[in-house]
Amino acid sequence: MSKQNIYDNETFFEGYKALRKKTCSANNLFEKPALFSLLPDLHDACILDLGCGYGENCLKFAQTGARKVIGVDISEKMLAVAKQEHADPRITYKNMPMEDISLQTLLPDGGAFDLVVSSLALHYVEDYDGLVKKVYSVLNAGGYFIFSQESPLNTCFTTGSRWTVDENGTKLFANISNYSTDGKRESTWFVDGIQKYHRTFSTVINTLVENKFQIQKLLEPFPTDAMRQANPGTYDQHLDLLHKPDFLLVKAVKA
């Protein structure tokens, strides 16, 4: 099964890098705070970060008290930045698809992970059930699987206009299409042909339950008055999130 590696495309990589530098990006204002709010106590924890990208989360895990952090990513370009800008003796970066993880390749000296975390990467994975099984196999009993992904209300969309707007161009509501059909979607984001995999909310959650995970919490972050006060001048550009969330976050524990 082929695994997409769009982040090593130079045009995509440069566009994504410029986006992540913006302090007012949806990642920084919504996804990252929500993800970190779900984390357990990281003191002395052994952590696996799937699709670790630039490694900024790996470094924060280490600085927060993790004993060992392994960041896995398919992109050599992303890992080159991670090793240069977010290095720490407790962090090991590995260039491999997340679908290929195993304790033998990641922890050959024995042990298992207390936490597997992934930020906005699982919607690029075709075999979600297979990945969930592998995550379960590398976790300690009572270990956590915490991840964010694009909301199914985003990944489902395939055709037509994304928004219904009024005569002034103001967004009235989001349009969806083909929500009930799981499978591959293609879109344009910096480059054409970006492949993502849509799964309904029920597929996302039931796959975890069927693989013996217990769901502890779901989050769909949206703009709040407190955020407006904390980020003056940046709030209004994200008001469309009041119509639909960009992100879904899940906290599950190995039963």
VENZI-V534598 format. One record per helix or strand. SS is the DSSP state (H for helix, E for strand). FROM is the first residue (numbers start at 1). TO is the last residue. If there is no record, write none. Layout:
BEGIN
SS;FROM;TO, SS;FROM;TO
END
This chain:
BEGIN
H;6;8, H;10;20, H;26;37, E;46;50, H;56;63, E;68;73, H;76;85, E;91;95, H;98;100, H;103;106, E;113;119, H;122;124, H;128;138, E;139;150, H;152;155, E;163;165, E;171;174, E;183;187, E;194;198, H;201;210, E;213;219, H;225;230, H;236;242, E;247;254
END
